[in-house]
Amino acid sequence: MFFSIIIPLYNRPVEIKELLNSLLDQSYKDFEIIIVEDGSINKADHIVEQFSNKLNVRYFFKDNEGQGFARNYGFEQAKGDFFIVFDSDIIVPPDYLLKVIDGIERDQLDAFGGPDAAHASFTPIQKAISYSMTSPFTTGGIRGNKKHVGQFHPRSFNLGISRKVWEETGGFKLSRRSEDIEFSIRMINSGFKVGLIPEAFVYHKRRTSFQQFYKQTNSFGKGRIDIYKRYPSELKPVHALPAVFVIGLVVLFMINAINLLTMNGIYFLSLLGTLGNLLLLLYTFMLFIHALFTCKSLKVAFLAVIAAYTQLIAYGSGFLSEYTISKLYPRK
């Protein structure tokens, strides 16, 4: 099986160097790499050139249209039987392609997705964010993993499709925001067999600060409503849980403020506030203990709590704002 690895790139030359270095160590060598620079100002052509004698790599530059269309451009250039899409901020384990081949042949897959993990070299914040994005205490169970909720939808940081899938679907129809979920839905609706290969994981750096992480996950929440507007049946009650969490936090804050201002307290509100505070404290404690056992680091566990709250609040607020807009200004 010959693989074409497609990597869209936008102003991240340092990341692509680390990714290409990891691809040098692949046990399975029958692959090409196609890098599509999507209108970057800080180009990576000089970095890619350093690998021209070590890897079968081709570099293309195009006007900026977004990662979805950059991947389509790469598909058009690809020679492989199977296309694999990576984000630029990952590191690939040496046996990744061997695991992919085993998974495709075992499950007879037309398309697949793989999970992500934190590398030992990642910063504590990156490890905390990685935990938050995969934890059962956040949206980890919604996004899709070994015990995912509902139909598994591969995500584009670690995604593979057969040439036939590309030829029959035309690839990505959205350039940004939930473009991978939309593509996954169309693949499944077209009758292709799509599944998770749990062993085919990559190390995913994601964001390097909580501010960047908030912006990213807020976009994810808005993207879920983008999918809802196109495929109403794809919105499940579980997708609204972060929004419920945000509403609950706001209500609890208001109750606590009222109880504090009234001093004597209103019995019902006082009881409700106490119960809400205890539940929030219990959730935070369980989150911290799980992160501590998972990450085996006290510092990362503390940061994981911050990451989890950042993710839930950002995703939930993005979901709520976009849902409100969709109701006020419905598609015609």
N, C-alpha and C positions, 0 to 999 in steps of 0.2 A: 504494500500500500504506500503510495506516494502522497505526502502531506504538503499542503501550501499553508504556511503560517502567515496570517494577515495581521499587521499591527498598525492601526491608525496612530498618528503622532501629532501633538500640538504643543509646541514650545517646551519640550521635555527631553533635551539631548542627554542629560545625565542619566535619566531613567532608562533610556533605550540602550545605553552602554552596558548597564548592569544586566538587563534582560538578554542582550546578545551574548554576553559572557556566560550566562547560565545555559544558553542554547548550544554553546560550544561543547558542553559536557553531556549532551544527550547520548544515551546508549544506542538508540535507533537513529541512523544517519540519513534515511531516505526522505529528505524534506527540503523545501525551499522556504525562504523568508521574503515576504513582500512588505516593505515599509512605505506607508502612504503619509507623507507630510501634508497636513491639512491647512495650508496657508499660514504656516508658522512664521513669526518674525525671528525667533531664536531657533534657527534651523539645525538639523542634526546630520546633514550630509557628510560633514567632515568626520563625525563619529562613525557613521555606517561604513565609510571608506576604509577605516582601520580594520574592518572585518571582511573585506572583499576577498582576501586570499585565504580566509579561514572558514567561511560559511558561504553557502549558495544563497546570497542575499541580493535583492534588487531594491532600489530606492526610487520613489516617485514623489513629485511635488505637484500639488493642485491647489486651486483656490479654496478658501475656507467655506465649507458647507455643513460641517458637523460630522461626528464620528460615524453615524450610520451610513452616510453616503460615501465617506472615505473608505469604509469596509467594502461597499459595493464596488468601488473603483479597484480595490485590491482583488476582489473576486474576478473581475473582468480580465485581470492580468494573470490569474493563477493557472498553473498547469497540473495541479494535483487531482487525485481521486477524491480526496477529502480535504476540506478547508477548516482550519482552526483559527479562531479569532482570540487575540490576547489584548488586554489593555497594556499600556507601556509601563505601568507601575507594578509589575509582577516579577518574580523570580521563578524559574521553572525547574523542578527537581529532575535529576538525571534520567530517571526511569519513566518520565511522564508519558512519552509517546508509546512505550511498550504497554503501559497501563491502559492507554486509550485503545490500542489495537485489541487487547484482551477484552475490554468492555464492549467494543463495537461488535466483535465476533460472538461473544457470549450472549449478548442481548439482541443481536441483529438490529442495531440502531441505525436510523437514517440521520439522526442529529443527537447531540448530547450536550450536557453541561457538566462541569466539575466544580467541586467546592474550593474554598480557599482556607488558608491557614496563616499563622504568624511565624515568620522566620526568626531565628535566634538573634539575628543582627538588627532587628527592628527596634526603634526607640520604645520606651515605656508607653508613650501616648499611642503609637501605632499598634502596639500589642493590645492596649485597652480598647481601641476602636475596632480591631479585628475581633476581639471577644464580643463586643457589643453587636457587631453585625452577624454573628453566628450563634448568639446565645438564645436559649429557649425562653429566657426572661425578657427578651425584647422582641424585635421583629424577625429574629433568626428563624423561627418556625414558619413564618409567613413567606419568607423569601424563597425557600426551597432548599432542602438538604435531605439527609438520609431519612428523616422523619417529617418531611414537609407536609404542609397543609394543602390538600387538593392536588390538582394536576401540576406536575413539575414543569416549570418554565425556565430554561437555561438563561443565564445572564452572560452578557457579552465580555466580561473580563476573562472568561474561560469557557468558550463555546465552540462546538464543532458541527459542521454540516457536510453532507455528501454533495458532490457536484450536481447530482440530480435534484436535490432540494433547491440549490441555487438556481438551476435552470428553470424549474417549474414555479418557483415563488417569486423570483426576481429580487430576492434579498430584502434589505431593509427598506421600508416605506416611509419611516420617520427618520429624520436626521439626528434628533436629540431627544432626551427625556422619555424613558420607557420604550425606546425603540426596540430593545431586545425582547421585552415582554410581548409587544405587538407582533414581532416577527415569530416568536415562539407559538403564539396563538394561531397564526396563519399556517405555520408548519403542521401543527396538530390537526387543524381543521381540513387541511389538504390530504390527510390520511397517512402522513409520515409517522414513523415510530420514533418518539423523542423520549429520552430518559437520562437519568443521572448516572454517571460513572463515579462512585464514591472514592475510588482509589486515585483517580486522576485529578489530584488537587494541585494548586499552585500557591505560592506565597504572595499574598496581595498586600501591598503597602498601604493603599488607600490614602487618607489625608494625614497631614503632619501636624495639624492643630485642630482644636475643638471648634474654632470659628469656621474653618474650611469644612469640617465634618458637618456642622450645622447646616451650612449652605447646601451641601450635597444631599443630605437626607431630607431637607425641606423640599428639594426638587423631586426626590423619590415620592414623597407624599402627594405632590401635585401631579406627578406622572401617573400615579394609580388612578386618579380621576380622569386623566387623559384616556387611559385604557377603558374606563367605565363608559365614557362618552362614545367610544367606538364599539365596545362590546359590553353592553349593560349586564349580561349574565355573568361576566367575569368578576364583578364586584361582590365579594362575600362579606358576611358580618365580621369575620376575623380581621379583615383589612381595616376596619374602622376602630379597632382596639386602641391604637395610639391616639386617635382623635378623642375617644372616650376618656383616655388617661389625661389628656390636656384639659378637657372640660372638667374632669374630676378635680384636677389641681386648682383650677380657677375657682370652682365652687368652694373647695376646702379653704383656700386663701380668704375668700370673702366671709365664710363662716367664722374663721379664726379672728379676722379683723373685727367682725361684729361682736364676738364674745369678749374681745379685748377692750373695745370701746364702751360696751355696756357695763363692764366691771361686775355687776351683780349676776349677769348672765341670764340667758333665756334657756330654761331647762332643756327643751327639745334641741335647740341649736348647740348647746353645750355638750349634750350627749352625742349628737351627730359629729361635732368637731372632734371629740375625744376618740370616737370610733374611727373616723377618717385618718386622724394622725397615727393611731396605732397600726392601722392597715398599711399606711405609707411607710412607717418605720419597719414593719415586718417585711414588706417587699424589699426595702433597701438592704436590710440585714441578710435576707436570703440571696439577693443579688451579689452582695459582697462575698459571702461564704462560697457561693458557687464559683465566682471569679477567682477567689483565692485558691480553691482546689484545682480549677482548670488551668490557671496561669502560673500557679506556684510562686507568686511574688506578691508581697504585701503592697508594694507601691503600685504595681499594675492593677491590683484588685481595687484600691482606692480610686485610681484613675478610671477603671472600668465602670464604676458607679456613676462618675461624671459623664462618661461616654454614653452610658445607657440612658440617662436622663436627657442628655443632649439629643440623642437619636429619637427618642419617643416624642419629646416636645417638638423637635423640628419636623419630623414626619407627620405628626398629628396636626400641627398648625398648618403645614402645607396642604394636607388632605382637606382640612376644614375650609381654608380660604378658597381653594380651587373648586371644592364642591359647592360652596356658596355662590361663587361666580357662575358655575354651570347652571344653577337653578335660576339665577337672576337674568342670565343671558344665555338661554339654551341654544344649541345648534339648530340651524334651520335646514 
